[in-house]
């Protein structure tokens, strides 16, 4: 400090009046002005510096005053206090603030060193009195004036810090700091990099949900799990959607492992999974095992909650089509059996008519058009032709459904639909690429609702899904939504009719809704380009065989349709031949009726069981019933 004596006005000696101020300070630090041995009263004070001139009055009491100013620009400042006996003046140098410096030990700030763990830190970025540094998913905010640190968790890896402050995230996304509550879009590698930062810096809890995935699930307390779940809900995650991330699967694995060592912690983890992320790989099996474990531990009420919740979860999942492969095999064998039966049964009459045309194969060369009038289905009755066509259509439709179902399910379990939310940036970008069907527009409207409510409302107006009707908010739409889905928890809670085990929440799509919407999209793709879509379907067929299978099915369909244009050929069938062929094919006595078709399908399913080493019982039953029908038919005609 230096003491500036007051000079006597008109050459008089100073009366001991002094103005005290520091020689130099840094920008942002307070400038303390003090006066001593001054007369009582209010006197004008003038501060002249790079920012201009500031004038104000100071009140002197007891011969002294204190005043704090904060210079905002570096430079030379002149201070003048006007007194009756003459002015008091002083000067102070305001130095530029020392720029934060990143060192191997941490970041050097005006108040000292802030220790940081080693790594590729971004920054420092100075914004006013704050400085920001970032590494991976973590942004550190420190004050330039005093010790103190705040932590911000980014939803994806930070690539750069920008004035604002804001952060450029992976995926070219820019968010302001502090970050909004949006879903996590980082990777498992990002979480692995976050773990040592949490251990070194120990930011205060609660954390965002993805930070808890870096910890050992066995160490999570009830408070941790509550904070974990509440943050999930705050970031627009839904229990009705699928969670495929490693953090959720690890919690289930640890809960299984702890059942014998720490049953209470195993229950806490299982309960958190059920409340917040109930749809994950093999989740229904996990909850069933948990219920059995709780019953064995003597907690039937707890177990009942898991069993009842499992029933609701099944309604959120896509329909179970595990029956489809054996049905397709059964239809294929039935169609093959019927096709071969009609070929063999009418073969004598067909050969007799083809002699004049050059024989069975020669007729195609000598008289091709006439030969087409003698196709073997031309000899079949209208009912037999129709049954063969229906079996082929059922087989083709079932095979198409099998492929479309497999393709849609694989998409539902893959990014960006594996994060339990449609409101990630990746999910939004993906939804915008889908064809604009009413279902996909409803999904996009739901996803846009928080950030673009007007656009979302327009999209929701075009859809008839129950959740879209409920999100419109008007009474008529709510009533219609309840009529379509009276047991859906969010709709019931919106109407004040009670809640499901997951509490009141915004109406939204479930995993089944997504499945049905995407199935419509894939079906539309097939209708637009059947061949390309068929080749892309994940079926058991080898890639090289797919074009030939598609061509074969198409030719068979054309063949069946052509035969409807041909008049039925009349020809006598030898009785012995007819009886022999009919004995080989169950149901052949009455394909026109439902009994014959049922016997044919039973025999086909029995043959499938025999081929799969599950015994010949059903095949023998079909043949037994068929032989009884043959005997009864012979006795009736005798």
Secondary structure per residue as TSV (DSSP state, phi and psi in degrees):
chain	resnum	aa	ss	phi	psi
A	1	X	-	360.0	152.8
A	2	X	E	-128.7	146.2
A	3	X	E	-103.2	120.4
A	4	X	E	-97.3	114.4
A	5	X	E	-71.2	144.3
A	6	X	-	-77.4	130.7
A	7	X	-	-84.6	139.0
A	8	X	-	-68.8	133.3
A	9	X	G	-70.7	140.3
A	10	X	G	61.8	30.8
A	11	X	G	84.7	4.7
A	12	X	-	-75.5	155.9
A	13	X	-	-74.3	142.9
A	14	X	-	-61.2	146.4
A	15	X	-	-97.5	25.0
A	16	X	S	85.1	4.2
A	17	X	-	-73.0	132.1
A	18	X	E	-135.0	151.1
A	19	X	E	-119.8	120.2
A	20	X	E	-108.3	129.1
A	21	X	E	-155.8	155.4
A	22	X	-	-72.1	160.5
A	23	X	S	-72.1	-40.9
A	24	X	E	-153.2	150.2
A	25	X	E	-142.9	174.3
A	26	X	E	-103.8	153.4
A	27	X	T	-55.6	134.0
A	28	X	T	96.7	-19.2
A	29	X	S	-83.6	148.4
A	30	X	E	-71.6	139.2
A	31	X	E	-98.4	113.3
A	32	X	E	-94.6	118.0
A	33	X	E	-105.2	132.0
A	34	X	E	-133.5	145.7
A	35	X	E	-124.4	145.5
A	36	X	E	-133.2	148.4
A	37	X	S	56.8	42.5
A	38	X	-	-102.6	155.5
A	39	X	-	-70.5	153.8
A	40	X	S	-67.0	145.3
A	41	X	E	136.3	-173.4
A	42	X	E	-113.5	129.6
A	43	X	E	-132.8	146.3
A	44	X	E	-73.5	139.4
A	45	X	E	-121.0	132.4
A	46	X	E	-121.7	127.0
A	47	X	E	-119.4	118.8
A	48	X	E	-116.2	125.1
A	49	X	E	-155.9	-168.2
A	50	X	T	-59.4	-25.6
A	51	X	T	-86.2	-1.9
A	52	X	E	114.3	-157.4
A	53	X	E	-112.0	131.8
A	54	X	E	-119.1	133.8
A	55	X	E	-126.1	139.5
A	56	X	E	-158.9	170.8
A	57	X	E	-104.8	145.4
A	58	X	E	-118.1	144.2
A	59	X	E	-101.2	122.0
A	60	X	E	-96.6	122.8
A	61	X	B	-129.9	131.2
A	62	X	T	64.6	24.7
A	63	X	T	81.4	9.4
A	64	X	B	-145.2	163.4
A	65	X	E	-151.2	158.4
A	66	X	E	-133.5	136.9
A	67	X	E	-146.5	132.7
A	68	X	E	-109.3	131.2
A	69	X	E	-124.6	154.5
A	70	X	E	-123.0	98.0
A	71	X	-	-64.6	137.2
A	72	X	-	-105.1	-6.3
A	73	X	S	-134.3	144.3
A	74	X	-	-72.3	156.3
A	75	X	E	143.2	-170.2
A	76	X	E	-94.7	127.9
A	77	X	E	-114.2	134.1
A	78	X	E	-111.5	125.8
A	79	X	E	-112.7	130.8
A	80	X	E	-134.4	124.2
A	81	X	E	-109.6	118.7
A	82	X	-	-88.0	119.5
A	83	X	-	-118.5	162.2
A	84	X	T	-59.7	-34.1
A	85	X	T	-86.6	2.5
A	86	X	-	128.3	159.4
A	87	X	-	-76.5	148.9
A	88	X	E	-107.9	135.1
A	89	X	E	-128.3	154.3
A	90	X	E	-157.5	161.2
A	91	X	E	-130.3	148.1
A	92	X	E	-141.7	140.9
A	93	X	E	-98.0	124.1
A	94	X	E	-102.5	113.6
A	95	X	E	-88.3	150.7
A	96	X	-	-59.5	146.4
A	97	X	-	-64.1	139.9
A	98	X	-	-66.2	123.4
A	99	X	-	-66.4	134.8
A	100	X	-	-58.0	140.1
A	101	X	E	-122.5	125.0
A	102	X	E	-84.8	123.2
A	103	X	E	-122.6	169.7
A	104	X	T	-59.0	-25.6
A	105	X	T	-85.6	-21.2
A	106	X	E	157.2	-147.2
A	107	X	E	-119.4	130.1
A	108	X	E	-87.8	123.6
A	109	X	E	-117.2	166.8
A	110	X	T	-54.7	-30.4
A	111	X	T	-92.4	-5.7
A	112	X	E	145.2	-161.5
A	113	X	E	-97.3	128.5
A	114	X	E	-98.4	108.0
A	115	X	E	-66.3	138.5
A	116	X	-	-134.3	144.8
A	117	X	-	-67.4	155.7
A	118	X	S	-65.0	156.9
A	119	X	S	150.6	178.3
A	120	X	-	-87.1	82.9
A	121	X	-	-79.0	139.8
A	122	X	E	-96.2	141.4
A	123	X	E	108.5	-163.9
A	124	X	E	-79.7	146.2
A	125	X	E	-109.2	118.9
A	126	X	E	-95.9	126.2
A	127	X	E	-133.4	100.7
A	128	X	T	65.2	-122.6
A	129	X	T	-95.4	10.2
A	130	X	E	-116.0	151.9
A	131	X	E	-129.6	139.8
A	132	X	E	-123.6	138.9
A	133	X	E	-134.5	152.7
A	134	X	E	-142.5	146.4
A	135	X	E	-149.1	120.9
A	136	X	T	64.2	-119.1
A	137	X	T	-95.0	-1.5
A	138	X	E	-113.1	131.4
A	139	X	E	-115.1	128.7
A	140	X	E	-104.8	127.9
A	141	X	E	-114.6	124.6
A	142	X	E	-126.7	157.3
A	143	X	E	-92.9	144.6
A	144	X	S	-80.5	-15.2
A	145	X	S	-97.1	-34.0
A	146	X	S	-152.0	156.8
A	147	X	S	-58.8	144.5
A	148	X	-	152.2	137.7
A	149	X	E	-135.1	140.2
A	150	X	E	-121.2	152.1
A	151	X	E	-121.7	139.1
A	152	X	E	-127.1	131.5
A	153	X	E	-102.0	121.0
A	154	X	-	-84.1	146.5
A	155	X	S	-75.5	-7.2
A	156	X	S	-154.5	168.3
A	157	X	-	-62.0	133.8
A	158	X	E	-81.0	127.6
A	159	X	E	-98.3	-28.6
A	160	X	E	-162.9	153.9
A	161	X	E	-105.3	138.7
A	162	X	E	-129.1	155.2
A	163	X	T	-57.2	145.9
A	164	X	T	152.1	-55.8
A	165	X	T	-81.4	152.4
A	166	X	E	-148.9	164.9
A	167	X	E	-126.0	137.1
A	168	X	E	-89.5	119.2
A	169	X	E	-101.2	163.9
A	170	X	T	-59.2	135.8
A	171	X	T	95.7	12.3
A	172	X	T	60.7	36.4
A	173	X	E	-105.4	135.6
A	174	X	E	-115.1	125.8
A	175	X	E	-128.3	147.7
A	176	X	E	-78.1	157.0
A	177	X	S	-109.5	129.0
A	178	X	S	-64.2	150.4
A	179	X	-	-74.5	143.1
A	180	X	-	-68.7	163.3
A	181	X	S	-81.6	89.4
A	182	X	-	-122.6	160.3
A	183	X	-	-64.2	153.7
A	184	X	-	-71.5	133.1
A	185	X	-	-128.0	18.2
A	186	X	-	-83.8	-170.0
A	187	X	-	-116.9	172.7
A	188	X	H	-62.4	-33.6
A	189	X	H	-63.7	-37.9
A	190	X	H	-64.1	-39.0
A	191	X	H	-67.0	-37.8
A	192	X	H	-63.2	-36.4
A	193	X	H	-73.6	-25.9
A	194	X	H	-73.8	-30.3
A	195	X	H	-55.8	-52.1
A	196	X	H	-65.1	-28.7
A	197	X	H	-66.2	-41.2
A	198	X	H	-64.5	-39.2
A	199	X	H	-67.0	-35.8
A	200	X	H	-81.7	-39.8
A	201	X	H	-97.6	-19.1
A	202	X	-	43.4	62.1
A	203	X	-	-63.0	147.9
A	204	X	-	-68.0	147.1
A	205	X	S	-86.9	160.1
A	206	X	-	-79.0	152.5
A	207	X	-	-104.1	167.4
A	208	X	-	-67.2	157.3
A	209	X	H	-58.4	-36.7
A	210	X	H	-70.9	-21.5
A	211	X	H	-69.0	-31.0
A	212	X	H	-68.5	-22.4
A	213	X	T	-68.7	-16.3
A	214	X	T	-80.8	-10.1
A	215	X	S	-97.6	163.0
A	216	X	-	-71.3	119.9
A	217	X	G	-55.1	-27.7
A	218	X	G	-67.2	-19.5
A	219	X	G	-95.1	-4.7
A	220	X	-	-74.5	130.9
A	221	X	-	-88.1	173.9
A	222	X	H	-61.2	-39.4
A	223	X	H	-64.1	-40.6
A	224	X	H	-60.3	-45.0
A	225	X	H	-68.8	-34.4
A	226	X	H	-65.4	-45.3
A	227	X	H	-63.9	-39.7
A	228	X	H	-57.7	-47.9
A	229	X	H	-69.9	-41.5
A	230	X	H	-64.9	-36.2
A	231	X	H	-69.1	-36.7
A	232	X	H	-57.4	-46.7
A	233	X	H	-68.3	-38.3
A	234	X	H	-66.1	-25.7
A	235	X	T	-96.8	24.4
A	236	X	T	70.2	30.0
A	237	X	-	-88.2	149.0
A	238	X	-	-124.0	139.4
A	239	X	T	-66.7	-19.8
A	240	X	T	-77.5	-8.2
A	241	X	S	-108.1	163.5
A	242	X	-	-84.7	137.7
A	243	X	B	-115.2	111.5
A	244	X	-	-111.1	8.4
A	245	X	-	-75.4	155.3
A	246	X	H	-62.0	-35.1
A	247	X	H	-58.8	-40.2
A	248	X	H	-70.5	-43.0
A	249	X	H	-64.1	-35.8
A	250	X	H	-65.8	-37.5
A	251	X	H	-61.8	-40.8
A	252	X	H	-66.7	-41.3
A	253	X	H	-63.5	-42.6
A	254	X	H	-68.2	-38.5
A	255	X	H	-60.4	-42.1
A	256	X	H	-60.4	-45.4
A	257	X	H	-67.6	-27.7
A	258	X	T	-87.7	-1.5
A	259	X	T	-60.1	-35.0
A	260	X	T	-92.0	-28.4
A	261	X	T	-88.4	-44.4
A	262	X	-	-141.7	80.7
A	263	X	H	-58.8	-36.9
A	264	X	H	-67.0	-41.8
A	265	X	H	-67.3	-36.9
A	266	X	H	-61.1	-40.6
A	267	X	H	-66.8	-41.7
A	268	X	H	-60.9	-42.9
A	269	X	H	-65.6	-43.5
A	270	X	H	-63.7	-39.2
A	271	X	H	-66.4	-40.2
A	272	X	H	-63.4	-41.0
A	273	X	H	-62.4	-41.2
A	274	X	H	-68.3	-39.8
A	275	X	H	-74.2	-35.3
A	276	X	H	-117.6	-35.4
A	277	X	-	-135.9	62.5
A	278	X	-	-74.9	-15.4
A	279	X	-	-107.3	100.3
A	280	X	S	-140.7	171.9
A	281	X	T	-54.2	126.1
A	282	X	T	60.0	32.0
A	283	X	H	-67.3	-36.5
A	284	X	H	-64.8	-39.2
A	285	X	H	-64.0	-41.7
A	286	X	H	-61.3	-45.9
A	287	X	H	-69.1	-32.9
A	288	X	H	-66.3	-42.2
A	289	X	H	-63.6	-39.1
A	290	X	H	-63.3	-42.1
A	291	X	H	-62.3	-43.1
A	292	X	H	-64.0	-39.0
A	293	X	H	-64.3	-42.8
A	294	X	H	-67.2	-37.8
A	295	X	H	-63.3	-40.9
A	296	X	H	-65.9	-28.0
A	297	X	T	-84.4	-2.3
A	298	X	T	86.4	30.7
A	299	X	-	-123.9	70.1
A	300	X	H	-65.6	-32.0
A	301	X	H	-67.1	-44.0
A	302	X	H	-61.0	-42.1
A	303	X	H	-64.1	-36.6
A	304	X	H	-61.9	-36.3
A	305	X	H	-62.2	-41.7
A	306	X	H	-68.1	-38.7
A	307	X	H	-68.7	-41.1
A	308	X	H	-69.7	-38.2
A	309	X	H	-63.6	-34.7
A	310	X	H	-60.9	-35.8
A	311	X	H	-64.5	-39.5
A	312	X	H	-68.9	-39.9
A	313	X	H	-60.7	-33.8
A	314	X	H	-63.8	-30.8
A	315	X	H	-74.3	-18.3
A	316	X	H	-86.1	-20.6
A	317	X	S	-84.8	159.1
A	318	X	-	-58.6	153.6
A	319	X	-	-59.7	147.4
A	320	X	-	-79.9	113.0
A	321	X	-	-111.8	29.6
A	322	X	T	-66.2	-18.0
A	323	X	T	-76.2	-12.3
A	324	X	H	-64.3	-45.0
A	325	X	H	-57.2	-49.2
A	326	X	H	-65.1	-30.8
A	327	X	H	-65.0	-41.7
A	328	X	H	-65.4	-42.3
A	329	X	H	-61.3	-41.4
A	330	X	H	-63.4	-45.5
A	331	X	H	-63.9	-39.8
A	332	X	H	-63.2	-44.0
A	333	X	H	-67.6	-37.8
A	334	X	H	-65.6	-43.1
A	335	X	H	-64.2	-43.0
A	336	X	H	-62.4	-42.3
A	337	X	H	-63.0	-43.1
A	338	X	H	-66.9	-42.8
A	339	X	H	-62.1	-45.6
A	340	X	H	-67.6	-35.7
A	341	X	H	-62.4	-47.8
A	342	X	H	-65.0	-36.5
A	343	X	H	-63.1	-47.8
A	344	X	H	-71.3	-39.0
A	345	X	H	-64.9	-41.7
A	346	X	T	-98.0	9.2
A	347	X	H	-63.3	-44.0
A	348	X	H	-58.6	-44.6
A	349	X	H	-66.6	-37.3
A	350	X	H	-66.4	-44.0
A	351	X	H	-64.1	-35.9
A	352	X	H	-64.2	-40.7
A	353	X	H	-75.9	-24.5
A	354	X	H	-85.9	-6.6
A	355	X	G	-61.4	-39.1
A	356	X	G	-73.2	-15.4
A	357	X	G	-100.5	0.0
A	358	X	T	108.8	12.3
A	359	X	S	94.1	179.8
A	360	X	T	-62.5	-48.1
A	361	X	T	-94.1	-35.3
A	362	X	H	-63.6	-26.5
A	363	X	H	-61.8	-28.7
A	364	X	H	-66.5	-26.9
A	365	X	H	-92.1	-37.9
A	366	X	H	-82.5	-45.5
A	367	X	-	-137.5	73.2
A	368	X	H	-61.1	-40.3
A	369	X	H	-68.7	-42.4
A	370	X	H	-65.6	-32.6
A	371	X	H	-64.7	-33.4
A	372	X	H	-65.1	-25.4
A	373	X	T	-76.9	-6.2
A	374	X	T	-116.1	27.8
A	375	X	-	-61.7	151.7
A	376	X	G	-66.1	-28.3
A	377	X	G	-73.3	-13.1
A	378	X	G	-68.1	-20.5
A	379	X	G	-88.5	-14.0
A	380	X	S	-78.1	158.2
A	381	X	-	-74.1	167.0
A	382	X	H	-62.3	-38.6
A	383	X	H	-63.8	-40.6
A	384	X	H	-68.0	-39.3
A	385	X	H	-63.4	-43.9
A	386	X	H	-64.7	-41.0
A	387	X	H	-64.0	-41.8
A	388	X	H	-63.6	-41.2
A	389	X	H	-65.1	-43.2
A	390	X	H	-63.6	-39.6
A	391	X	H	-64.5	-39.4
A	392	X	H	-66.4	-43.8
A	393	X	H	-63.6	-40.1
A	394	X	H	-64.2	-41.4
A	395	X	H	-64.6	-47.0
A	396	X	H	-65.2	-42.1
A	397	X	H	-64.9	-41.5
A	398	X	H	-64.1	-40.2
A	399	X	H	-66.6	-38.8
A	400	X	H	-64.4	-44.3
A	401	X	H	-60.9	-39.2
A	402	X	H	-59.9	-45.5
A	403	X	H	-68.8	-44.7
A	404	X	H	-63.7	-40.6
A	405	X	H	-61.6	-44.9
A	406	X	H	-64.0	-38.0
A	407	X	H	-68.0	-43.3
A	408	X	H	-66.9	-42.7
A	409	X	H	-62.8	-38.3
A	410	X	H	-65.0	-34.5
A	411	X	H	-71.2	-36.0
A	412	X	H	-65.5	-26.1
A	413	X	T	-99.5	6.3
A	414	X	S	-118.0	161.9
A	415	X	T	-58.6	144.5
A	416	X	T	-95.3	17.1
A	417	X	S	-96.3	13.3
A	418	X	S	-106.6	19.1
A	419	X	B	-115.3	12.8
A	420	X	S	69.5	20.9
A	421	X	-	-159.6	145.3
A	422	X	S	-99.3	5.1
A	423	X	-	-104.9	18.9
A	424	X	S	-77.3	157.1
A	425	X	H	-63.5	-37.4
A	426	X	H	-65.0	-40.0
A	427	X	H	-66.8	-40.0
A	428	X	H	-62.0	-46.0
A	429	X	H	-61.4	-38.6
A	430	X	H	-69.4	-41.0
A	431	X	H	-62.5	-33.5
A	432	X	H	-69.2	-19.8
A	433	X	H	-84.8	-11.2
A	434	X	S	-77.0	152.0
A	435	X	-	-58.6	144.1
A	436	X	-	-78.5	69.1
A	437	X	-	-85.5	162.2
A	438	X	H	-56.4	-37.1
A	439	X	H	-66.6	-46.1
A	440	X	H	-70.0	-33.0
A	441	X	H	-67.8	-34.3
A	442	X	H	-66.0	-41.1
A	443	X	H	-63.8	-42.0
A	444	X	H	-65.8	-38.7
A	445	X	H	-61.7	-42.8
A	446	X	H	-62.4	-43.1
A	447	X	H	-66.2	-32.1
A	448	X	H	-86.8	-7.8
A	449	X	T	-54.5	-44.3
A	450	X	T	-69.0	-34.7
A	451	X	T	-101.5	-23.4
A	452	X	-	-141.9	71.9
A	453	X	H	-62.6	-33.8
A	454	X	H	-67.2	-47.0
A	455	X	H	-62.5	-38.8
A	456	X	H	-63.2	-41.9
A	457	X	H	-62.1	-38.7
A	458	X	H	-63.7	-42.9
A	459	X	H	-66.2	-38.9
A	460	X	H	-69.4	-25.6
A	461	X	H	-64.4	-23.2
A	462	X	T	-89.4	-6.0
A	463	X	-	-106.9	156.5
A	464	X	-	-118.4	9.8
A	465	X	-	-62.8	146.3
A	466	X	H	-56.5	-42.0
A	467	X	H	-66.0	-35.1
A	468	X	H	-68.2	-40.6
A	469	X	H	-61.8	-42.5
A	470	X	H	-66.4	-34.2
A	471	X	H	-72.0	-17.9
A	472	X	H	-64.5	-34.9
A	473	X	-	92.9	-19.6
A	474	X	-	-78.8	158.5
A	475	X	H	-65.3	-39.5
A	476	X	H	-63.3	-42.2
A	477	X	H	-67.6	-39.0
A	478	X	H	-62.7	-40.6
A	479	X	H	-64.4	-42.2
A	480	X	H	-65.1	-39.6
A	481	X	H	-62.8	-42.3
A	482	X	H	-65.2	-36.8
A	483	X	H	-63.9	-33.1
A	484	X	H	-84.0	-30.8
A	485	X	-	-140.7	72.2
A	486	X	T	-69.0	-16.8
A	487	X	T	-101.9	2.1
A	488	X	-	-76.3	122.8
A	489	X	H	-56.1	-51.7
A	490	X	H	-59.5	-36.3
A	491	X	H	-69.6	-41.5
A	492	X	H	-63.2	-42.5
A	493	X	H	-68.3	-33.8
A	494	X	H	-62.8	-36.2
A	495	X	T	-86.8	-1.1
A	496	X	T	73.8	29.3
A	497	X	S	-104.8	16.7
A	498	X	-	109.9	174.3
A	499	X	-	-129.6	160.8
A	500	X	-	-92.5	-179.2
A	501	X	T	-60.8	-11.2
A	502	X	T	-101.0	7.7
A	503	X	-	77.2	179.4
A	504	X	S	-70.9	137.1
A	505	X	-	-161.0	168.0
A	506	X	-	-66.3	135.9
A	507	X	-	-59.7	141.9
A	508	X	-	-164.5	174.5
A	509	X	-	-75.1	152.4
A	510	X	-	-105.2	176.8
A	511	X	H	-62.8	-33.9
A	512	X	H	-68.0	-38.9
A	513	X	H	-60.3	-45.3
A	514	X	H	-59.1	-43.7
A	515	X	H	-59.3	-48.2
A	516	X	H	-66.3	-39.2
A	517	X	H	-65.1	-42.9
A	518	X	H	-71.7	-31.1
A	519	X	H	-64.1	-39.7
A	520	X	H	-63.7	-39.4
A	521	X	H	-63.5	-46.7
A	522	X	H	-66.6	-35.4
A	523	X	H	-64.7	-38.7
A	524	X	H	-62.5	-39.9
A	525	X	H	-61.4	-39.3
A	526	X	H	-65.5	-42.0
A	527	X	H	-67.0	-30.5
A	528	X	H	-76.5	-40.5
A	529	X	-	-143.8	81.3
A	530	X	H	-59.0	-44.8
A	531	X	H	-65.1	-50.5
A	532	X	H	-61.4	-43.0
A	533	X	H	-64.1	-42.2
A	534	X	H	-63.0	-40.4
A	535	X	H	-66.9	-28.1
A	536	X	H	-86.8	-9.6
A	537	X	S	-68.3	137.8
A	538	X	-	-80.4	74.9
A	539	X	-	-101.2	165.3
A	540	X	S	-68.9	-7.6
A	541	X	S	-68.0	141.1
A	542	X	-	-61.7	148.8
A	543	X	H	-58.8	-37.1
A	544	X	H	-69.2	-24.2
A	545	X	H	-89.0	-16.7
A	546	X	H	-59.4	-46.1
A	547	X	H	-60.6	-37.7
A	548	X	H	-70.7	-37.2
A	549	X	H	-64.7	-44.3
A	550	X	H	-60.7	-45.1
A	551	X	H	-63.4	-40.5
A	552	X	H	-63.8	-43.9
A	553	X	H	-63.8	-39.0
A	554	X	H	-65.5	-43.2
A	555	X	H	-65.7	-39.3
A	556	X	H	-62.6	-41.1
A	557	X	H	-63.0	-44.5
A	558	X	H	-63.5	-37.8
A	559	X	H	-60.9	-46.9
A	560	X	H	-65.3	-41.4
A	561	X	H	-66.0	-36.9
A	562	X	H	-62.7	-39.0
A	563	X	H	-65.9	-22.0
A	564	X	T	-71.2	-18.7
A	565	X	T	-87.4	-9.7
A	566	X	S	-94.6	137.3
A	567	X	-	-68.2	150.7
A	568	X	-	-71.6	130.2
A	569	X	-	-81.7	135.0
A	570	X	-	-93.9	136.4
A	571	X	-	-166.5	137.9
A	572	X	-	-77.0	136.4
A	573	X	-	-106.2	126.0
A	574	X	-	-55.5	131.7
A	575	X	H	-57.4	-41.9
A	576	X	H	-64.1	-42.6
A	577	X	H	-62.6	-44.7
A	578	X	H	-60.7	-43.7
A	579	X	H	-65.9	-40.8
A	580	X	H	-63.3	-42.8
A	581	X	H	-68.8	-39.9
A	582	X	H	-67.2	-31.1
A	583	X	H	-64.1	-28.3
A	584	X	H	-80.2	-24.2
A	585	X	S	-116.7	109.1
A	586	X	T	-60.2	138.8
A	587	X	T	86.3	-2.8
A	588	X	T	-69.2	-15.0
A	589	X	T	-73.4	-21.1
A	590	X	-	-150.2	57.5
A	591	X	T	-65.7	-25.1
A	592	X	T	-68.6	-22.3
A	593	X	S	-102.4	170.5
A	594	X	H	-71.1	-26.7
A	595	X	H	-66.3	-42.4
A	596	X	H	-63.1	-44.1
A	597	X	H	-63.5	-40.9
A	598	X	H	-62.5	-42.1
A	599	X	H	-65.4	-38.5
A	600	X	H	-62.9	-44.1
A	601	X	H	-68.1	-37.1
A	602	X	H	-64.2	-42.1
A	603	X	H	-65.9	-39.8
A	604	X	H	-63.6	-43.4
A	605	X	H	-67.2	-36.8
A	606	X	H	-64.7	-40.1
A	607	X	H	-64.1	-37.8
A	608	X	H	-62.6	-44.1
A	609	X	H	-60.8	-39.7
A	610	X	H	-64.5	-41.7
A	611	X	H	-66.9	-25.9
A	612	X	T	-95.7	15.3
A	613	X	T	60.7	38.7
A	614	X	S	-112.2	19.6
A	615	X	-	94.1	156.7
A	616	X	S	-96.6	13.5
A	617	X	H	-60.4	-47.4
A	618	X	H	-68.3	-36.6
A	619	X	H	-65.5	-42.2
A	620	X	H	-64.6	-38.1
A	621	X	H	-62.0	-43.9
A	622	X	H	-62.4	-44.5
A	623	X	H	-68.4	-35.1
A	624	X	H	-62.7	-47.6
A	625	X	H	-63.9	-38.0
A	626	X	H	-64.2	-44.0
A	627	X	H	-65.9	-36.1
A	628	X	H	-61.4	-41.0
A	629	X	H	-65.3	-37.1
A	630	X	H	-65.8	-45.3
A	631	X	H	-62.0	-44.6
A	632	X	H	-63.5	-37.2
A	633	X	H	-67.4	-40.5
A	634	X	H	-66.7	-40.7
A	635	X	H	-66.1	-35.5
A	636	X	H	-69.9	-34.2
A	637	X	H	-84.4	-13.9
A	638	X	-	-71.8	360.0
